[in-house]
């Protein structure tokens, strides 16, 4: 019988070998688990072989003491192997979610194991004694295997409940380990009782258990989609063992049983396992509660924070306003022309600009101040102080935000409008002041006043009425003369839009043009202006008047991809030579995006029209931009023309420098805003040959301007003035640093030594000599 058992154990060797090979083939957690299973299988098999071999060698010539010792040694050896197998089962990938989960599984297994032990003790102990005479009452060697049987069954139950899905292979490994633990108990019992049947049964179970483990590991190597429980199992696996223990104890006491060390051992393990598990559960609750609080605080902070800039959002600002003291002041900030950046350069560049705006705001905050992004390109700063301090801070921010933004190797120029509120509803009042600042021309700071409510109500009325102004024939064009200097004879006209409402009366352009731009009506109105101006120009040309007409171009129209085709179609429809039309673009449109602007202006110039850079000297353009921009006419800003008289009373060199600079760059120069004879003399002295301003006439209806044209008598071309400076042909190039006006950057003007360039006046961009030569 013992020899048959030894032969049967040899069948377990391939299973152990496969487990070892599988462990060496894997890495990480799978490698550790498989090697533990291989080691456990080897230990149990070796212990069983040693026990059976000792039994064969000793035959029946050993006494009870030797038998007990052998059974104990076999039990210890197979117990160590079984524990190693259990460790390998718990370490399998998917069995637990980490060391902490493994500890919880072990404690849960102890709870179930203690219940199994206690119920088993009740069944085999007096007075129940379910096994009768077969009860191994005097064989202490089976205690360890019996404990391991209970532990194996408990862990198998826990893994069946909590292992990752699919948990089939994990449970099969655990069942195989349980079978091995039962085999260990049977072998110890068989050696202790000298029962060959028990020994043979143990060998069969040991072999079957190890083969089951090997097959389960082999199946686990196949690719499967592992998923965890969507909903964790409940606590019934704890309640059921407790109910079983209480029922078993009640039965044991009812039939006259008494508690002994084995019973107390089961109850003690159960109690200790439950207490430890409860402690871990409470620790989990505390940890989860802390995590929930941290996450709640994190999400609450996210709810009050702008994700792009890291500043407070509108909700965060409102929270800060509620907690602010009485001396709180709010500064509303809106970037002028930011939508153009998004349209022309993309939202990534726009986001970079917004991030830089937030960084600049942070650098200029004091302790206790709160900066917020309210949405889009709208920001706000909540500070503590009085109104005067807030105005100083607002002007400082205006300067800071007006600095160039270096993005993707290029410069973006943006201004900002700011509104300050120090009383009342700060958020509302600051927004009203901000909107009023934008209405008054942008790039400025306005402090809230009670009258703003009425002004903004009027703005809403204007927006509603402006939508129907074209259909109701309320818009008209007037034409301001552009004259040749010094003859002051009209050579062109600028088309200016006027709106007369039957109830609101005459609405100023600086009031309704911003409304049109913000409401999106500017494209339709601009198309109407272009059409009417070209129609009038065609009429004048048909009557023999040698003039050109300029039309102001809104940045929004310029960014329209079809605008160049629209201009070409209008000119072709009315048979107007393209060079007779001048499109004026402001410096503010230039500042936004040079690369895209050059491309759009080049498209317009391909149609044959001329481009004028309006308001030059307002603070945006530089010499590099002038050399790059495809423009034909440079219009000197009226502030630059009036600056010498307003500051010194004498002719300062600024106009002279701009005129020389424009001519050197091959541009025609037009001085606008000439209102006095002294200003005209300064402009003429500088060599500027085109002028515009109230001195030569305000904007008048087309028929009035035409009547002035009819009074002109054609004359020959006025001779060019003597050049102001003609450098010798061998002169070296030199440079000059000048300042072109209030708020402008210093530019470096190169004076070329080209011998073919001998005068300051370049008329190459003018369509006809008579346009500037009438006189």
C-alpha positions as MATLAB code, in Angstrom:
seq = 'XXXXXXXXXXXXXXXXXXXXXXXXXXXXXXXXXXXXXXXXXXXXXXXXXXXXXXXXXXXXXXXXXXXXXXXXXXXXXXXXXXXXXXXXXXXXXXXXXXXXXXXXXXXXXXXXXXXXXXXXXXXXXXXXXXXXXXXXXXXXXXXXXXXXXXXXXXXXXXXXXXXXXXXXXXXXXXXXXXXXXXXXXXXXXXXXXXXXXXXXXXXXXXXXXXXXXXXXXXXXXXXXXXXXXXXXXXXXXXXXXXXXXXXXXXXXXXXXXXXXXXXXXXXXXXXXXXXXXXXXXXXXXXXXXXXXXXXXXXXXXXXXXXXXXXXXXXXXXXXXXXXXXXXXXXXXXXXXXXXXXXXXXXXXXXXXXXXXXXXXXXXXXXXXXXXXXXXXXXXXXXXXXXXXXXXXXXXXXXXXXXXXXXXXXXXXXXXXXXXXXXXXXXXXXXXXXXXXXXXXXXXXXXXXXXXXXXXXXXXXXXXXXXXXXXXXXXXXXXXXXXXXXXXXXXXXXXXXXXXXXXXXXXXXXXXXXXXXXXXXXXXXXXXXXXXXXXXXXXXXXXXXXXXXXXXXXXXXXXXXXXXXXXXXXXXXXXXXXXXXXXXXXXXXXXXXXXXXXXXXXXXXXXXXXXXXXXXXXXXXXXXXXXXXXXXXXXXXXXXXXXXXXXXXXXXXXXXXXXXXXXXXXXXXXXXXXXXXXXXXXXXXXXXXXXXXXXXXXXXXXXXXXXXXXXXXXXXXXXXXXXXXXXXXXXXXXXXXXXXXXXXXXXXXXXXXXXXXXXXXXXXXXXXXXXXXXXX';
ca = [
       0.000    0.000    0.000;
       2.822    2.395    0.914;
       4.649    1.552   -2.327;
       1.491    2.326   -4.302;
       1.343    5.664   -2.524;
       4.967    6.383   -3.392;
       4.269    5.569   -7.015;
       1.201    7.820   -6.978;
       3.230   10.741   -5.657;
       5.474   10.539   -8.693;
       2.485   11.808  -10.740;
       2.631   15.089   -8.812;
       6.211   15.769   -9.909;
       5.286   16.965  -13.451;
       2.761   19.383  -11.958;
       5.430   20.848   -9.673;
       7.866   21.046  -12.587;
       5.311   22.871  -14.721;
       4.679   25.391  -11.953;
       8.402   26.054  -11.661;
       8.770   26.437  -15.432;
       5.788   28.792  -15.558;
       7.292   30.902  -12.769;
      10.598   31.238  -14.596;
       8.771   32.190  -17.797;
       6.795   35.019  -16.209;
       7.835   38.311  -14.610;
       6.570   40.489  -11.810;
       3.661   39.339   -9.645;
       2.902   36.303  -11.820;
       6.488   35.077  -11.460;
       6.400   35.379   -7.668;
       3.017   33.647   -7.400;
       3.940   30.760   -9.674;
       7.279   30.190   -7.959;
       5.534   30.176   -4.558;
       3.071   27.603   -5.863;
       5.942   25.515   -7.245;
       7.814   25.746   -3.927;
       4.712   24.824   -1.946;
       3.970   21.901   -4.200;
       7.563   20.681   -3.913;
       7.534   20.928   -0.096;
       4.254   19.054    0.295;
       5.329   16.383   -2.155;
       8.729   15.972   -0.494;
       7.156   15.786    2.973;
       4.649   13.195    1.761;
       7.409   11.164    0.077;
       9.545   11.323    3.214;
       6.637   10.244    5.392;
       5.646    7.330    3.187;
       9.278    6.265    2.697;
       9.853    6.273    6.466;
       6.732    4.226    6.930;
       7.938    1.670    4.363;
      11.402    1.447    5.870;
      10.140    1.112    9.437;
       7.416   -1.341    8.522;
       5.372   -2.321   11.545;
       8.341   -2.414   13.916;
       7.993    1.079   15.352;
       6.234    2.065   18.535;
       3.583    4.695   19.123;
       6.108    7.382   20.101;
       7.989    7.007   16.831;
       4.721    7.077   14.915;
       3.623   10.272   16.646;
       6.985   11.880   15.908;
       6.895   10.873   12.246;
       3.300   12.079   11.870;
       4.249   15.394   13.486;
       7.241   15.883   11.196;
       5.139   15.058    8.120;
       2.406   17.421    9.343;
       4.923   20.251    9.842;
       6.537   19.686    6.447;
       3.269   19.471    4.577;
       1.910   22.397    6.649;
       4.795   24.631    5.551;
       4.168   23.564    1.970;
       0.465   24.254    2.288;
       1.126   27.720    3.739;
       3.441   28.424    0.826;
       0.729   27.312   -1.571;
      -1.759   29.605    0.162;
       0.683   32.505   -0.158;
       1.055   31.764   -3.871;
      -2.720   31.667   -4.317;
      -3.164   35.044   -2.598;
      -0.278   36.515   -4.652;
      -1.798   35.523   -8.014;
      -2.500   38.505  -10.311;
      -6.170   39.329   -9.958;
      -6.555   37.614   -6.569;
      -6.187   40.920   -4.694;
      -5.730   44.602   -5.523;
      -2.586   45.063   -3.462;
      -0.967   44.245   -0.099;
      -3.681   46.011    1.885;
      -6.404   44.070    0.091;
      -4.442   40.846    0.622;
      -4.361   41.497    4.375;
      -8.116   42.097    4.389;
      -8.669   38.869    2.482;
      -6.561   36.951    4.985;
      -8.554   38.380    7.901;
     -11.824   37.588    6.150;
     -10.507   34.088    5.542;
      -9.638   33.754    9.235;
     -13.210   34.713   10.165;
     -14.591   31.946    7.961;
     -11.821   29.520    8.973;
     -12.438   30.024   12.668;
     -16.126   29.280   12.129;
     -15.275   26.125   10.174;
     -12.829   25.074   12.921;
     -15.379   25.681   15.680;
     -18.213   23.867   13.897;
     -15.825   20.999   13.102;
     -14.739   20.833   16.750;
     -18.364   20.661   17.882;
     -19.008   17.828   15.465;
     -15.997   15.685   16.405;
     -15.848   16.537   20.128;
     -17.888   15.028   22.949;
     -20.824   14.502   23.132;
     -21.598   14.774   19.371;
     -18.567   12.763   18.239;
     -19.841   12.427   14.680;
     -16.827   10.293   13.613;
     -17.302    7.855   16.459;
     -14.334    5.593   16.998;
     -12.592    7.062   13.950;
     -12.098   10.322   15.751;
      -8.318   10.940   16.027;
      -8.637   12.198   19.570;
      -5.145   11.180   20.697;
      -3.273   12.204   17.508;
      -2.016   15.756   18.081;
      -0.079   15.706   14.809;
      -3.212   16.403   12.801;
      -3.909   19.749   14.552;
      -1.745   21.801   12.159;
      -3.156   20.192    8.986;
      -6.660   20.584   10.384;
      -6.048   24.297   11.021;
      -4.689   24.660    7.482;
      -7.727   22.873    6.053;
      -9.990   25.407    7.726;
      -7.770   28.306    6.613;
      -7.674   27.006    3.022;
     -11.414   26.683    2.858;
     -11.867   30.175    4.298;
      -9.477   31.790    1.801;
     -11.087   29.868   -1.043;
     -14.461   31.301   -0.076;
     -13.046   34.861    0.118;
     -11.276   34.608   -3.250;
     -14.464   33.244   -4.785;
     -16.211   36.415   -3.600;
     -13.591   39.105   -4.223;
     -11.061   38.050   -6.860;
     -11.050   39.935  -10.154;
     -13.278   38.640  -12.886;
     -12.865   36.165  -14.430;
     -12.125   34.647  -11.027;
     -12.573   31.037  -12.161;
      -8.859   30.229  -12.446;
      -8.031   31.904   -9.120;
     -10.730   29.908   -7.370;
      -9.510   26.682   -9.023;
      -6.021   27.324   -7.640;
      -7.465   27.948   -4.176;
      -9.559   24.759   -4.357;
      -6.474   22.795   -5.395;
      -4.593   24.176   -2.389;
      -7.528   23.206   -0.149;
      -7.389   19.680   -1.536;
      -3.656   19.571   -0.750;
      -4.340   20.713    2.825;
      -6.926   17.934    3.216;
      -4.362   15.478    1.858;
      -1.864   16.673    4.470;
      -4.413   16.098    7.228;
      -5.255   12.622    5.937;
      -1.610   11.604    5.602;
      -0.802   12.755    9.129;
      -3.847   10.919   10.400;
      -2.952    7.784    8.445;
       0.629    7.744    9.779;
      -0.573    8.501   13.301;
      -3.225    5.753   13.249;
      -1.157    3.448   11.015;
      -4.088    3.377    8.580;
      -2.961    2.577    5.020;
      -6.320    3.663    3.591;
      -5.879    7.189    4.896;
      -2.331    7.299    3.549;
      -3.341    6.140    0.064;
      -6.261    8.576   -0.020;
      -3.956   11.417    0.950;
      -1.573   10.582   -1.897;
      -4.406   10.613   -4.422;
      -5.754   13.906   -3.080;
      -2.293   15.499   -2.994;
      -1.629   14.544   -6.597;
      -5.095   15.659   -7.697;
      -4.719   18.976   -5.858;
      -1.347   19.818   -7.394;
      -2.525   18.828  -10.878;
      -5.581   21.072  -10.405;
      -3.306   23.969   -9.433;
      -1.062   23.401  -12.462;
      -4.015   23.208  -14.862;
      -5.529   26.382  -13.394;
      -2.199   28.221  -13.778;
      -1.912   26.996  -17.341;
      -5.425   28.229  -18.121;
      -4.635   31.564  -16.487;
      -1.848   32.114  -19.065;
      -4.422   32.471  -21.821;
      -5.341   36.083  -22.659;
      -8.557   37.196  -20.981;
     -10.168   40.563  -20.272;
      -9.808   41.134  -16.552;
     -12.453   43.246  -14.827;
     -13.193   43.985  -11.215;
     -16.519   43.895   -9.469;
     -18.732   46.771  -10.414;
     -20.322   46.458   -6.990;
     -18.373   44.881   -4.139;
     -19.948   41.904   -2.404;
     -21.718   42.561    0.895;
     -20.819   41.363    4.373;
     -22.866   38.157    4.350;
     -19.704   36.035    4.420;
     -19.053   37.437    7.916;
     -22.603   37.056    9.213;
     -23.020   33.456    8.072;
     -19.932   32.156    9.949;
     -21.063   33.942   13.119;
     -24.517   32.429   12.852;
     -22.953   28.994   12.275;
     -20.725   29.371   15.361;
     -23.621   30.530   17.540;
     -25.776   27.639   16.330;
     -22.985   25.107   16.887;
     -22.236   26.469   20.369;
     -25.898   26.370   21.292;
     -26.202   22.761   20.157;
     -22.992   21.806   21.968;
     -24.136   23.273   25.255;
     -27.658   21.934   24.839;
     -26.476   18.325   24.599;
     -24.217   18.710   27.616;
     -20.935   19.492   25.946;
     -18.211   21.486   27.640;
     -15.678   23.988   26.304;
     -12.088   22.851   26.010;
      -8.902   24.424   24.596;
      -9.839   23.616   20.977;
     -13.192   25.387   21.313;
     -11.646   28.382   23.004;
      -9.002   28.488   20.268;
     -11.676   28.758   17.554;
     -13.628   31.434   19.436;
     -10.441   33.412   20.132;
      -9.331   33.359   16.491;
     -12.809   34.417   15.415;
     -12.852   37.297   17.873;
      -9.357   38.481   17.056;
      -9.988   38.291   13.312;
     -13.250   40.229   13.641;
     -11.627   42.920   15.773;
      -8.690   43.266   13.383;
     -11.029   43.356   10.410;
     -13.210   45.950   12.106;
     -10.148   48.047   12.881;
      -9.103   47.931    9.224;
     -12.655   48.769    8.168;
     -12.687   51.819   10.471;
      -9.288   52.822    9.134;
     -10.645   52.494    5.614;
     -13.609   54.664    6.534;
     -11.327   57.307    8.025;
      -9.057   57.243    4.997;
     -11.932   57.341    2.537;
     -13.508   60.178    4.510;
     -10.251   62.130    4.350;
      -9.961   61.454    0.627;
     -13.554   62.539    0.088;
     -12.916   65.748    1.987;
      -9.757   66.402    0.012;
     -11.509   65.681   -3.251;
     -14.454   67.816   -2.218;
     -12.073   70.674   -1.421;
     -10.239   70.063   -4.691;
     -13.407   70.073   -6.762;
     -14.732   73.055   -4.831;
     -11.519   74.858   -5.680;
     -11.836   73.759   -9.299;
     -15.372   75.077   -9.319;
     -13.985   78.489   -8.316;
     -10.870   78.424  -10.531;
     -10.372   79.078  -14.219;
      -8.691   75.967  -15.686;
      -6.675   77.840  -18.335;
      -5.122   80.658  -16.315;
      -5.364   79.335  -12.754;
      -7.059   82.566  -11.683;
     -10.388   82.651   -9.911;
     -13.413   82.310  -12.171;
     -16.668   84.262  -11.916;
     -17.928   82.041   -9.092;
     -14.639   82.453   -7.248;
     -14.781   86.219   -7.668;
     -18.326   86.308   -6.325;
     -17.182   84.309   -3.309;
     -14.341   86.783   -2.758;
     -16.778   89.680   -3.107;
     -19.033   88.230   -0.425;
     -16.061   87.889    1.927;
     -14.549   91.291    1.083;
     -14.396   94.282    3.405;
     -16.223   97.562    2.878;
     -13.258   99.252    1.176;
     -13.187   96.757   -1.685;
     -12.725   98.050   -5.216;
     -13.263   96.076   -8.411;
     -11.420   96.673  -11.691;
     -12.992   95.120  -14.774;
     -10.633   94.376  -17.677;
     -11.377   93.488  -21.291;
      -8.794   93.004  -24.049;
      -9.417   95.098  -27.150;
      -9.402   93.135  -30.388;
      -8.684   89.762  -28.814;
     -11.230   88.006  -31.023;
      -9.048   88.937  -33.967;
      -6.168   86.975  -32.426;
      -8.330   83.859  -32.186;
      -9.686   84.309  -35.709;
      -6.325   84.958  -37.359;
      -3.835   82.963  -35.273;
      -5.981   80.234  -33.749;
      -7.163   79.457  -30.241;
      -3.828   77.999  -29.138;
      -2.145   81.360  -29.641;
      -5.125   83.056  -28.034;
      -4.801   80.804  -24.995;
      -1.108   81.672  -24.750;
      -1.987   85.372  -24.719;
      -4.615   84.835  -22.016;
      -2.107   82.891  -19.927;
       0.387   85.743  -20.229;
      -2.308   88.249  -19.246;
      -2.968   86.212  -16.101;
       0.761   86.117  -15.320;
       1.021   89.891  -15.666;
      -1.952   90.387  -13.379;
      -0.404   88.129  -10.738;
       2.861   90.044  -10.847;
       1.026   93.283  -10.165;
      -1.187   92.107   -7.294;
      -0.740   93.005   -3.653;
      -1.427   90.683   -0.743;
      -5.151   90.207   -0.417;
      -5.939   91.130   -4.028;
      -7.847   88.621   -6.142;
      -7.484   88.323   -9.921;
     -10.170   86.482  -11.862;
     -10.944   85.486  -15.422;
     -14.652   85.971  -15.949;
     -14.786   84.375  -19.384;
     -13.244   84.811  -22.818;
     -10.896   87.792  -22.678;
     -12.623   89.431  -19.722;
     -10.752   89.682  -16.409;
     -11.241   91.419  -13.083;
      -9.122   92.418  -10.103;
     -10.600   92.777   -6.607;
      -8.427   94.992   -4.435;
      -8.670   96.854   -1.156;
      -8.326  100.615   -1.103;
     -10.095  103.809   -2.083;
     -11.124  105.005   -5.525;
      -7.935  107.006   -6.129;
      -5.746  104.006   -5.382;
      -7.907  101.903   -7.665;
      -7.528  104.394  -10.519;
      -3.750  104.409  -10.089;
      -3.713  100.602  -10.094;
      -5.972  100.526  -13.170;
      -3.683  102.836  -15.135;
      -0.697  100.724  -14.114;
      -2.478   97.605  -15.376;
      -3.424   99.438  -18.585;
       0.251  100.049  -19.285;
       1.286   96.525  -18.303;
      -1.341   94.848  -20.477;
      -0.486   97.095  -23.415;
       3.036   95.683  -23.699;
       3.629   93.364  -26.695;
       2.871   89.658  -26.285;
       5.626   87.458  -27.684;
       3.935   84.333  -29.032;
       5.414   81.789  -31.465;
       8.307   84.053  -32.342;
       6.075   87.017  -33.217;
       4.700   90.030  -31.413;
       1.011   90.608  -30.799;
      -0.072   94.093  -29.774;
      -3.244   94.426  -27.761;
      -4.722   97.210  -25.709;
      -7.180   96.893  -22.860;
     -10.236   98.719  -21.588;
     -10.739   98.973  -17.834;
     -13.712   99.911  -15.676;
     -13.407  100.787  -11.978;
     -16.203  100.498   -9.396;
     -15.798  101.351   -5.712;
     -19.403  101.510   -4.474;
     -22.710   99.755   -5.032;
     -22.871   96.458   -6.881;
     -19.205   96.165   -7.758;
     -19.455   93.459  -10.412;
     -22.300   95.162  -12.268;
     -20.921   98.675  -11.955;
     -17.412   97.669  -13.020;
     -18.906   95.966  -16.070;
     -20.860   99.112  -16.947;
     -17.747  101.260  -16.569;
     -15.810   98.779  -18.702;
     -18.405   98.870  -21.457;
     -18.384  102.643  -21.372;
     -14.581  102.639  -21.701;
     -14.883  100.485  -24.821;
     -17.601  102.753  -26.176;
     -15.363  105.794  -25.749;
     -12.637  104.366  -27.930;
     -10.998  101.568  -25.895;
      -7.470  101.562  -24.442;
      -8.620  103.671  -21.503;
      -9.792  103.545  -17.873;
     -13.249  104.692  -16.806;
     -14.632  105.001  -13.304;
     -18.278  104.115  -12.802;
     -20.760  106.968  -12.687;
     -24.504  106.836  -12.207;
     -25.076  108.236  -15.702;
     -23.583  105.138  -17.296;
     -26.841  103.265  -16.868;
     -28.626  105.694  -19.135;
     -25.766  105.692  -21.622;
     -25.763  101.920  -21.854;
     -29.529  101.803  -22.181;
     -29.083  104.147  -25.104;
     -26.433  101.803  -26.469;
     -28.917   98.942  -26.389;
     -31.437  101.124  -28.191;
     -28.852  102.027  -30.816;
     -28.031   98.393  -31.425;
     -31.689   97.539  -31.983;
     -32.331  100.499  -34.275;
     -29.089  100.110  -36.212;
     -30.223   96.716  -37.482;
     -32.905   98.441  -39.546;
     -31.033  101.629  -40.455;
     -30.127  100.493  -43.979;
     -33.597   99.183  -44.793;
     -35.178  102.393  -43.495;
     -32.795  104.588  -45.529;
     -31.387  106.305  -42.445;
     -27.700  106.047  -43.406;
     -25.895  108.385  -45.755;
     -22.372  109.235  -46.796;
     -20.607  112.552  -46.587;
     -17.295  113.325  -48.225;
     -14.411  115.224  -46.620;
     -12.001  116.749  -49.127;
      -8.389  115.678  -49.445;
      -6.417  118.564  -50.933;
      -3.072  119.019  -52.605;
      -0.661  121.274  -50.786;
       0.058  124.127  -51.053;
      -2.672  124.808  -53.662;
      -5.415  123.367  -51.398;
      -7.252  122.028  -54.436;
      -9.370  118.850  -53.854;
      -7.855  115.727  -55.341;
      -9.836  113.154  -53.409;
     -12.356  112.628  -50.650;
     -12.838  110.364  -47.663;
     -16.284  108.766  -47.463;
     -17.676  109.178  -43.941;
     -20.774  107.415  -42.640;
     -23.580  109.364  -40.979;
     -26.758  108.121  -39.297;
     -29.833  110.242  -38.744;
     -32.629  108.594  -36.771;
     -36.153  110.063  -36.841;
     -36.401  109.974  -33.040;
     -32.805  109.781  -31.795;
     -31.629  112.452  -34.193;
     -28.097  112.557  -35.558;
     -26.058  109.777  -33.941;
     -22.312  110.335  -33.841;
     -20.105  107.805  -35.675;
     -17.943  107.261  -32.588;
     -21.130  106.156  -30.846;
     -22.710  103.805  -33.366;
     -19.599  102.360  -35.117;
     -18.449  100.494  -31.945;
     -22.019   99.236  -31.566;
     -21.932   97.938  -35.117;
     -18.600   96.197  -34.552;
     -19.640   94.530  -31.310;
     -23.027   93.419  -32.628;
     -21.623   91.996  -35.872;
     -23.495   94.524  -38.062;
     -20.279   96.112  -39.305;
     -19.891   93.693  -42.232;
     -23.298   94.524  -43.655;
     -22.886   98.243  -43.028;
     -19.350   98.191  -44.445;
     -20.597   96.485  -47.607;
     -23.254   99.197  -47.974;
     -20.671  101.958  -47.500;
     -18.348  100.397  -50.078;
     -21.162  100.058  -52.604;
     -22.382  103.646  -52.134;
     -18.864  105.120  -52.256;
     -18.011  103.265  -55.475;
     -21.319  104.288  -57.057;
     -20.617  107.940  -56.251;
     -17.015  107.670  -57.460;
     -18.212  106.158  -60.742;
     -20.608  109.073  -61.192;
     -17.859  111.655  -60.608;
     -15.454  109.913  -62.954;
     -18.155  109.738  -65.633;
     -18.550  113.525  -65.338;
     -14.822  114.030  -65.876;
     -13.765  114.793  -62.322;
     -10.250  113.515  -61.647;
     -10.620  112.363  -58.015;
     -10.251  109.303  -55.821;
     -12.315  108.174  -52.831;
     -11.141  106.499  -49.646;
     -13.265  104.183  -47.508;
     -12.514  103.184  -43.924;
     -12.032   99.456  -43.482;
     -13.070   97.818  -40.208;
     -10.758   95.116  -38.801;
     -13.676   92.699  -38.871;
     -14.137   93.299  -42.593;
     -10.430   92.879  -43.184;
     -10.527   89.470  -41.522;
     -13.288   88.347  -43.873;
     -11.661   85.920  -46.299;
     -13.964   87.007  -49.162;
     -13.482   90.742  -48.725;
     -10.939   91.165  -51.556;
     -13.284   89.405  -53.991;
     -16.146   91.565  -52.746;
     -14.174   94.752  -53.472;
     -13.178   93.521  -56.931;
     -16.789   92.651  -57.783;
     -18.094   96.091  -56.741;
     -15.418   97.890  -58.776;
     -16.058   95.723  -61.828;
     -19.812   96.151  -61.574;
     -19.532   99.960  -61.739;
     -16.503  100.088  -64.085;
     -14.322  102.026  -61.637;
     -10.519  101.823  -62.036;
      -9.267  100.051  -58.887;
      -6.516  102.625  -58.228;
      -9.200  105.265  -57.730;
     -10.340  103.516  -54.542;
      -8.326  103.803  -51.333;
      -9.050  101.504  -48.398;
      -7.974  102.862  -45.029;
      -6.903  100.483  -42.263;
      -6.126  101.713  -38.756;
      -2.976  101.099  -36.784;
      -5.007   99.142  -34.247;
      -5.805   96.525  -36.905;
      -2.108   96.467  -37.834;
      -1.065   95.726  -34.279;
      -2.924   92.466  -33.930;
      -1.223   90.038  -36.288;
       1.342   91.234  -38.814;
       1.705   88.002  -40.784;
      -2.004   87.538  -41.401;
      -2.521   91.248  -41.983;
       0.169   91.378  -44.679;
      -1.481   88.459  -46.455;
      -4.945   90.049  -46.376;
      -3.674   93.471  -47.486;
      -1.675   91.855  -50.274;
      -4.876   90.207  -51.511;
      -6.562   93.595  -51.589;
      -3.673   95.238  -53.446;
      -3.833   92.497  -56.057;
      -7.232   93.901  -57.018;
      -5.499   97.211  -57.838;
      -6.851   99.326  -54.998;
      -4.521  101.413  -52.824;
      -4.116  100.910  -49.091;
      -3.747  103.724  -46.586;
      -2.445  103.279  -43.045;
      -4.691  105.538  -40.990;
      -3.919  107.234  -37.663;
      -0.178  106.692  -38.005;
       1.465  107.897  -34.793;
      -1.190  106.532  -32.438;
       1.317  104.169  -30.876;
       1.401  100.799  -32.683;
       3.409  100.906  -35.902;
       7.156  100.573  -36.104;
       9.638  101.035  -38.931;
       9.888   97.277  -39.448;
       6.130   97.072  -39.872;
       6.114   99.956  -42.347;
       8.746   98.224  -44.448;
       6.682   95.016  -44.382;
       3.132   96.284  -44.770;
       1.786   96.490  -48.340;
       0.461  100.065  -47.985;
       0.625  103.024  -50.368;
      -0.409  106.013  -48.271;
       0.639  107.000  -44.750;
      -1.937  109.175  -42.956;
      -0.377  111.161  -40.098;
      -2.597  111.095  -37.029;
      -4.282  114.412  -36.163;
      -2.777  114.286  -32.676;
       0.682  114.320  -34.219;
      -0.235  117.260  -36.438;
      -1.629  119.255  -33.512;
       1.134  118.266  -31.070;
       3.685  120.994  -31.874;
       1.251  123.835  -31.172;
      -0.294  122.224  -28.126;
       3.052  121.544  -26.497;
       5.566  124.178  -27.570;
       3.746  126.617  -29.836;
       6.387  126.054  -32.490;
       6.923  123.505  -35.209;
       8.468  120.430  -33.646;
      10.341  117.967  -35.903;
       7.837  115.114  -35.520;
       5.765  115.804  -38.642;
       8.941  116.451  -40.606;
      10.404  113.119  -39.515;
       7.275  111.160  -40.379;
       7.020  112.749  -43.805;
      10.671  112.039  -44.565;
      10.303  108.515  -43.265;
       7.243  107.849  -45.406;
       8.832  109.233  -48.536;
      12.014  107.246  -47.996;
       9.891  104.106  -47.768;
       8.166  104.953  -51.040;
       4.851  105.973  -49.456;
       2.621  108.944  -50.142;
       2.027  110.923  -46.932;
      -1.259  112.591  -46.012;
      -1.587  114.830  -42.944;
      -5.073  114.673  -41.437;
      -6.650  116.851  -38.795;
      -5.250  120.146  -40.120;
      -7.415  122.793  -38.478;
      -5.318  125.948  -38.474;
      -3.132  127.884  -40.865;
      -0.138  127.309  -38.598;
      -0.627  123.560  -38.775;
      -0.886  123.733  -42.580;
       2.369  125.689  -42.739;
       4.127  123.103  -40.572;
       2.869  120.290  -42.806;
       3.868  122.121  -46.003;
       7.304  122.911  -44.583;
       7.803  119.243  -43.876;
       7.199  118.470  -47.545;
       3.816  116.769  -47.134;
       1.786  117.248  -50.329;
      -1.619  115.957  -49.235;
      -3.750  117.371  -46.442;
      -7.122  116.804  -44.829;
      -8.921  118.570  -42.021;
     -11.443  121.198  -40.996;
      -9.302  123.934  -42.550;
     -10.185  122.517  -45.977;
     -13.747  121.568  -45.147;
     -15.801  119.140  -43.078;
     -17.624  116.172  -44.513;
     -20.322  117.372  -46.909;
     -22.962  115.661  -49.069;
     -21.836  114.388  -52.451;
     -23.562  117.167  -54.382;
     -21.798  119.869  -52.334;
     -18.414  118.283  -52.925;
     -19.233  117.925  -56.610;
     -20.118  121.612  -56.870;
     -16.678  122.401  -55.479;
     -15.101  120.150  -58.071;
     -16.959  121.965  -60.871;
     -15.367  125.274  -59.857;
     -11.874  123.943  -60.458;
     -10.060  125.050  -63.601;
      -7.664  122.416  -64.930;
      -4.074  123.593  -64.807;
      -0.726  122.028  -65.484;
       1.141  119.931  -63.047;
       2.661  121.831  -60.165;
       6.455  121.510  -60.244;
       7.935  119.359  -57.553;
       9.472  121.264  -54.653;
      13.224  121.377  -54.303;
      14.493  118.342  -52.441;
      15.119  118.924  -48.770;
      18.313  116.915  -48.867;
      20.033  115.047  -51.667;
      22.816  112.803  -50.408;
      25.878  112.443  -52.638;
      26.123  109.252  -54.621;
      29.059  107.979  -52.608;
      27.529  108.758  -49.201;
      27.370  105.938  -46.659;
      24.029  104.847  -45.260;
      23.271  106.429  -41.920;
      20.592  105.916  -39.326;
      18.529  108.142  -37.071;
      16.566  107.391  -33.910;
      13.318  109.361  -33.788;
      10.094  109.390  -31.808;
       7.013  109.527  -33.973;
       4.404  110.655  -31.480;
       2.839  110.254  -28.062;
       2.978  106.660  -26.924;
       4.965  105.488  -29.994;
       8.061  103.375  -29.791;
      11.372  104.711  -31.002;
      12.074  103.614  -34.551;
      15.330  103.472  -36.468;
      14.956  105.178  -39.852;
      17.567  104.225  -42.478;
      18.480  106.989  -44.934;
      19.612  105.150  -48.114;
      22.336  106.492  -50.388;
      20.699  105.301  -53.594;
      21.682  107.943  -56.232;
      18.439  107.304  -58.116;
      16.459  108.364  -55.045;
      17.174  112.125  -55.154;
      14.008  113.671  -53.758;
      11.930  113.257  -50.642;
       8.740  112.999  -52.651;
       7.696  109.697  -54.200;
       4.586  109.844  -56.333;
       4.781  106.316  -57.590;
       1.749  105.282  -55.554;
      -0.442  108.030  -57.006;
      -2.643  107.202  -59.947;
      -2.335  110.476  -61.793;
      -0.150  113.522  -61.608;
      -3.251  115.660  -61.617;
      -4.395  114.065  -58.338;
      -1.663  115.933  -56.534;
      -0.592  118.368  -59.233;
      -3.738  120.406  -59.673;
      -3.107  123.909  -58.579;
];
